[in-house]
């Protein structure tokens, strides 16, 4: 896993249009690159009108390269680059390469919910990640490409849905790959994805294929937080939000947040927040928009 990726810079106010809740495709193409000199792009020098654009570009055959603050990375077949058009990165066809570089890409105008997931993939797994043949993410990536070219999206909601599903599938596959390549990383994602279930560290360590003691030690060293502390924190933060936003009982909130009983939840909640769970019952009406009377 690479280090943290340079965050995508926000657009200046003058380039922002009214925010749209739905992502859409800006462009898509297949290309075959045969000359090193003809294919090099510096994302520091993009025109202002494309600063918002996010790109996913997949190598079909041959290879490309991607350069960021951590160095230059090869982009072999079955891998994608994720990048924006306003960041200190570059990519292209490697000098001295002899095999033609065949690629497919699409670009998206991001929605408020699309950009954070795009950036999270880069933060956690890097800007060059696998998208292998016969994967779910590739099937969705190609469906977006084909529907855009044939103009067969049912509507803009369908278009945005497929764009989001591509990112979700790609993220899921990166997490799954860590099961064999990095068991501790896999355990981190397993905790984040399953904290609402009554899992314990022995079960998580077994899922990772390591002993409980090894998992706790390596997890703490890497993430600066014991896995048990992280698990309890995720559950309490989730429960605290539910208490403020719903009318569910304390017992229902406890069970929905991964605790085995209201009593164990109450003790943990008071220890962290210095108050009873019942004292955080928020004004539920503030979280809902009332129906408009005709």
C-alpha positions, 0 to 999 in steps of 0.5 A: 500500500502506498503512502497517503496520496496528495489530495485533489485540490478544490476548485476556486469559487470562480470555476464552480457551477451549481453543485449536482448530486449526480455524477456524469461521464464527460468523455470516454475513449480507446487509444493505442499509443505507439510513440513515447514522445506523443503521449505524456500528460502533466496534470499540473498544466491542465486547462482550467475548464477540466480541473474538476474532471476525475479519470479512470484509465485502464491498461489493456496491453503494453504498459504506461507509467504514473508519477506522483510524489512517491515516485514513478509507478508502472501501469501494467495490463489489468491495472487502472490509474485514478487521477484528477486534472488538477494535481502534481502528477503525470503519466504517459508511455515509458521511454524505450518501450517497444510494445504498443500501449493500448488503453481505455479510459473514461472521465467523470464530472464528480458528484459530492458523494463520488469524489470522497470515494474516489479519493479514499481508494487512492488514499488507502491503496494508491493511484495505480490499482488492479482491475483484473479481467473478469472482475466486477469492477471491470464489467461495470467500467466497460458498461459505463464506457459502452453505454456512454458511447451508445447513449444507452443510459436510461437516465442521468440517475442510471448513469450516476449509479453505474459510476458509483457502483464502479468505484464501490466494486473497485474498492471492495476488490482492493480490500479483498486482495489484502486478505492474502497480500496483507492480513493486517490491512485486511483486518483493518478493513474487516473491522470497519466493514463489520463493526456493527456485527457482534465480532470479536478480535479472535474472530477477526484474527482468524479471518486474517489467518493469524493469531490474536496476539500477532494481529493485536501487536501488528495492528497497533504498530501500524495504525497507532491504535489497538484493534479493540480500541478502534472497534469500540470507538467505531461502535460508540460513534455509530451509536452516538449518531443513532441516538441523536438522529433516531427514536430507536430505544437504547437497546435497539441502538446498542444491538445495531451498533455491535454491542451484545447488550444494552448494559455493556453499551451503557457502560462503554458509552458513559466511560467515553462520553461522560453521560448516559445514552439517554441524555443524547436523544436529539430533536429527531424532527430536525433530521427530517424534511416535513411533507409538503401539504397540497 
